[in-house]
């Protein structure tokens, strides 16, 4: 059903906090995963059981400290221990869907609360703008209503957000709309009937604003054009001299990209072991054989292994790029290669929860398509 969260005096965040508090106080959920405001205007992901602490809830501030799918995986495992509500952005939901397919998360006891996502900014950029009063949430939401979030006081969105063509969440029990919604009319909500009845929410027909679809369509078209342009440019770099090894030439093997990736879920990771802590003789032998050997080594093996493991499930959240201290466009590389792999299997990660992963599903004719004879 459709309903509206009333917004008074333009205080969208206050209204949303009240709605989340209602979910917790009513018993619709026993705990809520949501970002809480902390010092200096920052937010930190948290699991909340005390309704009073939801006065600090802040799922609207446009930064992503982590991809929340990682946290929900840790909270649910094979089965959620309590009725959980989780507030996530669309890319986080898509990553969570992939983790469910990989049996690293479970949605049976989870209430998915999705927000329209106009885009996020790099954390350090946002903090600097806040210091000068240029990171204003009301201004951001006003721009979001029109789908104009490419920059806020000349602060660009994260690169992944600039090319995100899936800004509206799917598979949600509760969907809170931001696009096309004026604060004076309240926040439009699409909600599961049973949950709405338990909260005694009124049915509001035609709740979605008239101009919403126009805003969403324009935003998606612009982002898709940017995405196609960026992926084409990256593929040219991959095909040029140096290719993949050139792009990763400055990698310091810090493993940040692996740590923040929601799809890198292995509990025992080869690259966190001593397997690549070689004896000194190993490096000298390699240098003599090739004339020179790179230190630290095995960086290409690391990235190729990651590509092999998760390119099908990459949802282009871009957390890897944000975490890279060497400013390598890791996310764009993985998006470009991932899109080709996904197209080969006609697979859209995070889109359809009932669709099985191609690499664990046998199709009788799949080998003939790559040249195998009967």
C-alpha positions as CSV (number, residue, x, y, z in Angstrom):
1,X,0.0,0.0,0.0
2,X,1.0,3.7,-0.3
3,X,1.2,6.1,2.6
4,X,2.9,9.4,3.5
5,X,5.3,10.3,6.3
6,X,4.2,13.9,7.3
7,X,7.0,16.4,7.3
8,X,6.7,19.6,9.4
9,X,8.6,22.8,8.8
10,X,10.7,21.1,6.1
11,X,12.4,18.8,8.7
12,X,12.6,15.7,6.5
13,X,15.2,14.0,8.6
14,X,13.2,14.5,11.8
15,X,10.1,13.0,10.1
16,X,12.1,10.0,9.0
17,X,13.5,9.5,12.5
18,X,10.0,9.5,13.8
19,X,8.9,6.8,11.3
20,X,11.9,4.6,12.2
21,X,11.2,5.0,15.9
22,X,7.6,3.9,15.3
23,X,8.9,0.7,13.6
24,X,11.0,-0.1,16.7
25,X,8.5,0.9,19.3
26,X,5.6,-1.0,17.6
27,X,7.6,-4.2,17.6
28,X,7.6,-4.4,13.8
29,X,11.3,-4.8,14.3
30,X,13.4,-5.7,17.3
31,X,16.5,-3.8,16.1
32,X,17.3,-1.4,13.3
33,X,20.5,-1.2,11.2
34,X,20.9,2.5,10.3
35,X,23.5,5.2,10.3
36,X,23.7,7.4,13.4
37,X,25.0,10.9,13.5
38,X,28.3,11.4,15.3
39,X,30.7,14.3,15.9
40,X,31.6,16.7,13.2
41,X,28.4,15.9,11.2
42,X,29.6,12.4,10.2
43,X,27.6,9.2,10.4
44,X,28.5,5.7,11.5
45,X,26.6,2.5,10.8
46,X,25.0,1.1,13.9
47,X,22.5,-1.5,15.2
48,X,20.0,0.2,17.4
49,X,17.6,-1.4,19.9
50,X,16.9,1.7,22.0
51,X,14.2,3.9,20.3
52,X,15.5,7.0,22.1
53,X,18.8,6.7,20.2
54,X,17.0,7.0,16.9
55,X,17.0,10.8,17.5
56,X,20.5,10.5,16.1
57,X,19.5,8.3,13.1
58,X,20.8,9.9,9.9
59,X,20.3,7.7,6.8
60,X,20.1,10.8,4.6
61,X,23.5,12.3,4.9
62,X,25.0,11.6,1.5
63,X,28.1,9.6,2.5
64,X,28.8,5.9,2.6
65,X,31.3,4.8,5.3
66,X,30.8,1.2,4.3
67,X,28.6,-0.8,1.9
68,X,25.9,-1.8,4.4
69,X,25.5,-5.3,2.8
70,X,28.7,-6.3,4.6
71,X,27.1,-5.3,7.9
72,X,23.8,-7.1,7.2
73,X,25.7,-10.2,6.3
74,X,27.5,-10.1,9.7
75,X,24.1,-9.5,11.4
76,X,22.2,-12.4,9.7
77,X,24.7,-15.0,8.6
78,X,22.6,-18.1,7.8
79,X,19.6,-16.7,9.8
80,X,18.9,-13.4,11.5
81,X,18.7,-13.9,15.3
82,X,15.9,-11.3,15.6
83,X,13.5,-9.4,13.5
84,X,15.8,-6.8,12.0
85,X,15.0,-3.6,10.0
86,X,17.8,-2.5,7.7
87,X,17.9,0.9,6.1
88,X,20.0,0.6,2.8
89,X,20.7,2.4,-0.4
90,X,20.0,0.7,-3.7
91,X,23.6,-0.5,-4.4
92,X,23.7,-1.9,-0.8
93,X,20.5,-3.8,-1.4
94,X,21.8,-5.2,-4.7
95,X,25.0,-6.3,-3.0
96,X,22.9,-7.9,-0.2
97,X,20.9,-9.9,-2.8
98,X,24.2,-11.3,-4.2
99,X,25.3,-12.2,-0.7
100,X,22.0,-14.1,-0.1
101,X,22.7,-16.1,-3.3
102,X,26.2,-16.8,-2.1
103,X,24.7,-18.0,1.2
104,X,26.4,-15.3,3.2
105,X,23.2,-13.5,4.3
106,X,19.6,-14.3,4.9
107,X,16.5,-12.2,4.4
108,X,13.9,-14.4,6.2
109,X,13.8,-12.3,9.3
110,X,14.8,-9.0,7.8
111,X,12.7,-6.0,6.9
112,X,14.3,-4.2,4.0
113,X,13.9,-0.4,4.1
114,X,15.1,1.2,0.9
115,X,15.7,4.9,0.1
116,X,15.8,6.6,-3.2
117,X,19.5,7.5,-3.6
118,X,20.4,10.7,-5.3
119,X,24.1,9.8,-4.8
120,X,26.9,10.2,-2.2
121,X,30.1,12.2,-1.8
122,X,33.5,11.2,-0.8
123,X,33.7,11.3,3.0
124,X,36.7,13.6,3.2
125,X,35.2,16.1,0.6
126,X,31.9,16.2,2.6
127,X,33.7,16.8,5.9
128,X,35.7,19.7,4.4
129,X,32.5,21.3,3.0
130,X,30.7,20.9,6.3
131,X,33.5,22.9,8.0
132,X,32.6,25.8,5.8
133,X,28.9,25.3,5.9
134,X,28.6,24.2,2.3
135,X,27.3,20.7,3.0
136,X,23.7,21.5,3.8
137,X,21.3,18.5,4.0
138,X,18.2,20.6,3.1
139,X,19.9,21.9,0.0
140,X,21.0,18.4,-1.0
141,X,17.4,17.1,-0.6
142,X,16.1,20.0,-2.6
143,X,18.4,19.2,-5.4
144,X,17.5,15.5,-5.1
145,X,13.9,16.2,-5.6
146,X,14.7,17.5,-9.1
147,X,17.3,14.8,-9.8
148,X,20.1,17.5,-9.9
149,X,22.8,16.2,-7.5
150,X,25.8,16.1,-9.8
151,X,27.5,18.7,-7.5
152,X,26.9,20.5,-4.3
153,X,28.9,23.8,-4.1
154,X,31.3,22.3,-6.8
155,X,31.7,19.1,-4.8
156,X,31.3,16.2,-7.3
157,X,29.5,13.0,-6.4
158,X,31.6,9.9,-5.9
159,X,32.6,8.6,-9.3
160,X,30.5,5.4,-8.9
161,X,27.4,7.6,-8.1
162,X,27.9,9.8,-11.2
163,X,27.4,6.6,-13.4
164,X,24.8,4.8,-11.3
165,X,21.8,4.1,-13.4
166,X,19.9,2.2,-10.6
167,X,19.1,4.9,-8.0
168,X,15.7,3.5,-7.0
169,X,15.7,0.4,-4.7
170,X,14.1,-2.9,-5.5
171,X,13.0,-5.9,-3.4
172,X,12.1,-3.6,-0.4
173,X,9.4,-4.1,2.2
174,X,9.4,-0.3,2.7
175,X,10.4,2.1,0.0
176,X,10.8,5.8,0.9
177,X,10.8,8.1,-2.0
178,X,13.0,11.2,-2.3
179,X,12.8,12.0,-6.0
180,X,10.1,14.4,-7.0
181,X,8.9,14.7,-3.4
182,X,8.4,18.1,-1.9
183,X,8.9,18.2,1.8
184,X,5.7,20.2,2.2
185,X,3.7,17.1,0.9
186,X,5.5,14.6,3.1
187,X,7.6,11.7,2.2
188,X,5.9,9.1,0.0
189,X,6.1,5.5,1.2
190,X,5.4,2.2,-0.5
191,X,5.0,-0.3,2.3
192,X,4.0,-4.0,2.8
193,X,0.3,-4.2,3.7
194,X,0.8,-6.2,6.8
195,X,3.4,-3.9,8.2
196,X,1.3,-0.8,7.4
197,X,-1.7,-2.4,9.3
198,X,0.5,-3.1,12.3
199,X,1.6,0.5,12.4
200,X,-2.0,1.7,11.7
201,X,-0.8,3.8,8.8
202,X,-3.5,5.5,6.6
203,X,-3.8,4.4,3.0
204,X,-3.0,7.4,0.7
205,X,-3.9,6.7,-2.9
206,X,-1.8,8.4,-5.6
207,X,1.0,9.1,-3.1
208,X,3.8,9.3,-5.6
209,X,4.3,12.8,-6.9
210,X,3.2,13.5,-10.5
211,X,6.6,14.6,-11.6
212,X,8.5,11.7,-9.9
213,X,8.8,9.4,-12.9
214,X,10.0,12.2,-15.1
215,X,12.7,13.0,-12.6
216,X,13.7,9.4,-12.3
217,X,13.7,8.8,-16.0
218,X,15.8,11.8,-16.7
219,X,18.3,11.0,-14.0
220,X,18.6,7.4,-15.1
221,X,19.1,8.4,-18.8
222,X,21.9,10.9,-17.8
223,X,23.6,8.5,-15.5
224,X,23.4,5.7,-18.1
225,X,25.0,7.9,-20.7
226,X,27.8,8.8,-18.3
227,X,28.2,5.1,-17.5
228,X,28.5,4.0,-21.1
229,X,31.0,6.8,-21.8
230,X,33.2,5.9,-18.8
231,X,33.1,2.2,-19.4
232,X,34.0,2.7,-23.1
233,X,37.0,4.9,-22.1
234,X,38.2,2.3,-19.5
235,X,38.0,-0.5,-22.0
236,X,40.2,1.6,-24.3
237,X,42.7,1.9,-21.5
238,X,42.5,-1.8,-20.9
239,X,43.2,-2.5,-24.6
240,X,46.1,0.0,-24.8
241,X,49.8,-0.7,-24.1
242,X,50.2,-1.6,-20.5
243,X,46.6,-2.5,-20.1
244,X,45.5,-4.0,-16.8
245,X,49.1,-4.1,-15.4
246,X,49.6,-0.5,-16.2
247,X,46.4,0.5,-14.4
248,X,47.5,-1.3,-11.3
249,X,51.1,-0.3,-11.5
250,X,50.9,2.0,-8.5
251,X,49.1,-0.6,-6.3
252,X,50.7,-1.0,-2.9
253,X,48.8,-4.2,-2.1
254,X,47.2,-2.7,0.9
255,X,44.1,-4.9,0.3
256,X,41.8,-1.9,1.1
257,X,39.7,-2.7,-2.0
258,X,39.2,-6.2,-0.8
259,X,38.3,-5.1,2.7
260,X,35.5,-2.7,1.7
261,X,34.1,-4.9,-1.2
262,X,30.7,-6.3,-0.1
263,X,31.2,-9.3,-2.4
264,X,34.6,-10.3,-1.1
265,X,33.3,-12.5,1.7
266,X,35.7,-15.4,2.1
267,X,36.3,-16.2,5.7
268,X,39.8,-17.6,4.9
269,X,41.5,-15.5,2.2
270,X,44.6,-16.6,0.5
271,X,45.9,-13.1,0.5
272,X,45.6,-12.7,4.2
273,X,47.9,-15.6,4.8
274,X,51.7,-15.9,4.7
275,X,51.5,-17.5,1.2
276,X,53.1,-14.4,-0.4
277,X,55.7,-13.7,2.3
278,X,58.5,-15.1,0.2
279,X,62.0,-15.9,1.3
280,X,64.7,-13.4,0.2
281,X,66.1,-15.8,-2.3
282,X,62.8,-15.9,-4.1
283,X,63.0,-12.2,-5.0
284,X,66.6,-12.5,-6.1
285,X,65.9,-15.5,-8.3
286,X,63.0,-13.7,-9.9
287,X,65.1,-10.6,-10.6
288,X,67.9,-12.6,-12.2
289,X,65.4,-14.5,-14.4
290,X,63.6,-11.4,-15.6
291,X,66.2,-8.7,-15.1
292,X,64.0,-6.9,-12.6
293,X,61.1,-7.9,-10.3
294,X,58.6,-5.7,-8.8
295,X,58.4,-5.1,-5.0
296,X,55.9,-5.7,-3.5
297,X,55.1,-8.5,-5.8
298,X,52.0,-10.5,-6.7
299,X,49.8,-7.4,-7.1
300,X,48.4,-8.6,-10.4
301,X,47.7,-12.0,-9.0
302,X,45.7,-10.4,-6.3
303,X,43.6,-8.3,-8.6
304,X,43.1,-11.1,-11.1
305,X,41.9,-13.4,-8.4
306,X,39.4,-10.8,-7.2
307,X,38.1,-10.3,-10.7
308,X,37.7,-14.0,-11.1
309,X,35.8,-14.3,-7.8
310,X,33.4,-11.4,-8.0
311,X,33.1,-9.8,-11.4
312,X,29.7,-11.5,-12.0
313,X,28.3,-10.0,-8.7
314,X,29.9,-6.6,-8.9
315,X,27.2,-4.0,-8.3
316,X,29.5,-1.0,-9.0
317,X,29.1,0.6,-5.6
318,X,32.6,2.1,-6.0
319,X,33.7,1.5,-2.4
320,X,37.0,0.1,-3.7
321,X,37.9,3.3,-5.5
322,X,37.0,5.4,-2.5
323,X,39.3,3.2,-0.3
324,X,42.3,3.2,-2.6
325,X,45.2,5.3,-1.2
326,X,46.9,5.3,-4.6
327,X,43.9,6.8,-6.4
328,X,43.6,3.8,-8.8
329,X,40.1,3.6,-10.4
330,X,39.6,0.1,-9.1
331,X,35.8,0.3,-9.3
332,X,35.8,1.5,-12.9
333,X,38.1,-1.3,-13.9
334,X,35.9,-3.9,-12.1
335,X,32.7,-2.3,-13.5
336,X,34.1,-2.4,-17.1
337,X,35.2,-6.0,-16.9
338,X,32.2,-7.0,-14.8
339,X,29.7,-5.6,-17.3
340,X,31.3,-7.7,-20.1
341,X,31.2,-10.9,-17.9
342,X,27.6,-10.1,-16.9
343,X,26.6,-9.5,-20.5
344,X,28.1,-12.9,-21.5
345,X,25.9,-14.7,-19.0
346,X,22.9,-12.4,-19.5
347,X,23.0,-11.7,-15.8
348,X,22.2,-8.6,-13.8
349,X,23.6,-8.7,-10.3
350,X,21.3,-7.9,-7.4
351,X,18.2,-7.5,-9.6
352,X,16.3,-10.7,-9.3
353,X,16.6,-12.6,-6.0
354,X,15.3,-15.8,-7.4
355,X,17.8,-15.9,-10.3
356,X,20.7,-18.3,-9.5
357,X,24.3,-17.4,-10.0
358,X,25.5,-18.5,-13.5
359,X,28.7,-20.0,-12.2
360,X,26.8,-22.5,-10.0
361,X,24.1,-23.3,-12.5
362,X,24.8,-25.8,-15.3
363,X,23.1,-25.2,-18.7
364,X,23.3,-28.2,-21.1
365,X,24.3,-26.1,-24.1
366,X,26.7,-23.6,-22.4
367,X,29.9,-25.4,-23.5
368,X,28.8,-25.5,-27.2
369,X,28.5,-21.7,-27.1
370,X,32.3,-21.4,-26.5
371,X,33.3,-24.0,-29.1
372,X,33.0,-27.3,-27.3
373,X,31.7,-30.1,-29.6
374,X,29.2,-32.7,-28.6
